[in-house]
């Protein structure tokens, strides 16, 4: 429900709807990248402690 503006058609212009879609996708991608980066840091820290 983080992109609830996409559920209803509040925008009168198609360009506004398109902007909301781009913004929503940017939020999803940035969260995935951040989650992947934090996992990689945790893996590196685990291996550094074992070495």
Protein Blocks (a to p, Z undefined) as FASTA:
>chain_A
ZZmmlmpcfbfbfklmmmmmmmmmmmmmmmmmmmmmmmmmmmmmmmmmmZZ
